[in-house]
Each structure stands twice: as structure tokens, then as C-alpha cells.
Amino acid sequence: MGNKFMCMSKRDGKNGGIGSKSKRSSSLSRRKTLMEEELLHRQALAMAIREHNQMSQQFDNGSMSLRVGSTSSRRRAANSSDPFSGTGEKQVRELLENIKTKKFVLVHGEGFGSWCWYRSIALLEENGLSPVALDLTGSGINLVETDSVKTLPEYSKPLLDYLEKLPEDDKVILVGHSTGGACVSYALELFPEKISKAVYLCATMVADGQKPYDVFAQELGSSEIFSSESKSLVYANGQDHPPTSFMFEKHHLQGLYFNLSPAKDVALAMVSMRRIPLCPMMEKLSLSVEKYGKGRRFYIQTLEDHALSPDVQEKLVRENPPEGVFKIKGSDHCPFFSKPQSLHKILLQVAQIP
């Protein structure tokens, strides 16, 4: 179950006079913000529904590529006085009710936890869907010490346990961010019958025999972050043994992961992120055509990503083609922060694909 956050700022004021005016102004400002957020939400949902029929036809004919969040799309949305123009409320309800798989399982990436999905959780719940965000072993509020995590199965255990306990006829849509994509692939291999669709969000969609770290190696492998003198590496077993985990320094995190994310979300990440276990990232995946190969995979590319460049993401898609590809313009490596509405729109679209 996902962690939810609510941030409120309070200002002390005297009764009457300036204090009362300040409170009224603050209340009006909050109402305006809520109305703006609701408008954005309704716009995103309306756009998803308007494109639903076209998407279904395209997927019947093969894979597709769709860019979300372009300047023209935003301009069209902004110029529409009614975000649901052409889409009746009844049709909205019917389309949402007809989504076969309503349960989303959100899998965080390296260093993150279930907390990073708080915006996506709220948006999905507002549409009557059932999101579940998990903390992988040694991540978030999971109590296991990060440096003790040695294998990908161990790292993925909370996800595997969740899937194993699902009722026989129950299915989920898996969403994996960054290196969480390796956990999604591993789950597809073990529980293909319980996964309706797998969504890789700027993620390590590696092929059989590859390691999650391979995806990042060409961009980060030769950098000072992974040099023997790096302050990012942690040697829990002593300097004479291989490093057990790493943690990006703050200036690296901001430049690589959060170059377009709001300041308040960056602040949340800075106090919530934990070290990243290295061993699971260095483990080769064994994926079969019979299980993983039959899974329905979709990839979401982030076009202003500094951690996993668009070129590398394109290479992943080219070498291991999914059923569909989506692209979010104006997103860094964390679209759940930098482009939550665009991400939400895509998740709705994936859910609606027959």
C-alpha cells in the first residue's frame, strides 16, 4: 500500500485585521490551486479518452509510438474551455468501468521507495483504480539493511511475495521505474499469468543474459561516481572486498535525476532516498521466450532524461522491442515528479488497450 504525504504550511496571525485578511487570502489561494490541479487532471483524462479508439486500432495492427506532453498538445488543452468537450461524463465512466485490469503495482527504482509514487497513487485512485506501491528489500521503509541485499530475487522479494499471494484469476499492471524494470522483468519470468501488462518507465528493460547495470554503464561507468576513490561507493565488508552499495552525492542526484522536477519533490527525495544495493544491479537475468517473451510490455521514454539518455532508451526499445512505446516530452528521469499528469494519461491509455 503506498505511502501518502500531505504538506501544509501554517502562518500565525492575530484575530481580525491583517490576520483575517491573510487567512482569507491563503484560503482563496488554496482553493485556486485545487481548482487548477483538478482542471489539469480532467484535461489529462479527457485527452486519454479521446485517443482511446485510435490507440486500440493502432495496437491491433502492431506496436506504436506516441509522444505525450508536446507544446501543441498543451496549447490545445489550454485553449479548450471545456476539457471534456466531445467526451460525455457517461462515456468517461463507462470507459473507466470497462478497464479490465484495475490494479496497478508500482515498483520504484534505485534509491527510491514507495513514497515517490504519491502523485500517481492519488491520480489513479481518483479514477477508481487500485494502485499499490511497494518498498523493495532495503528500500523505503523496508527494515532490511541495504548492504545485506545480495541478489535480484532477494531485492525483488516484496514484489514476488505480493504476486504469489494474488488470487488465481487476479491480474495486475506492473509499472517499473529505472532499475525497477529489472524486477518487473524477473516477475514476468516467474508469474507471467498474473501480469496483464508490464510498463517500463525510463527503465532497465534488459534482454536475456544482461545485467541491469549494463544499461547505465556506457553513460556512468567511466565517470568519477564509480571510481575507486568515489565517495558514492560503500564498502560494508571492508576496502579489501567489493563495494556493497552506493549513494549519489546530492549535486549528482539533482543533475542526473531531478533536472526538471519541482523543488518540493526534490527536497522530499533528498531526505527519503537510501543507498542502492550493488549486487542485484550486477546480476545477469535469465529470461525465457516461453514466459518473459510472451508478456505484454510497454515502454515510456523520458526525453529530457540525464540519468538514462533518450538515445540509450531508444536503444533498449530497438534491441528488445515492446508492444508499444510512449514518449514524454519535458520529463527528467522522474516523470512522477516532473510530468505526473502526462504519466497518468499514459497509464490510463495502457490500461484501456484491449
Secondary structure as UniProt FT lines:
FT   HELIX           17..50
FT   HELIX           52..60
FT   STRAND          65..68
FT   HELIX           71..79
FT   TURN            83..86
FT   HELIX           89..97
FT   STRAND          103..107
FT   TURN            110..111
FT   HELIX           114..117
FT   HELIX           118..126
FT   TURN            127..128
FT   STRAND          130..134
FT   TURN            137..138
FT   TURN            140..141
FT   HELIX           146..148
FT   HELIX           152..155
FT   HELIX           157..164
FT   TURN            168..169
FT   STRAND          172..177
FT   TURN            178..179
FT   HELIX           180..190
FT   HELIX           192..194
FT   STRAND          195..201
FT   TURN            208..209
FT   HELIX           212..220
FT   TURN            221..222
FT   HELIX           224..226
FT   TURN            228..229
FT   STRAND          233..234
FT   TURN            236..237
FT   TURN            239..240
FT   STRAND          245..246
FT   HELIX           250..256
FT   TURN            259..260
FT   HELIX           263..272
FT   STRAND          276..277
FT   HELIX           279..282
FT   TURN            289..291
FT   HELIX           292..294
FT   STRAND          297..302
FT   TURN            303..304
FT   HELIX           310..319
FT   STRAND          324..328
FT   TURN            329..330
FT   HELIX           335..338
FT   HELIX           340..352
//
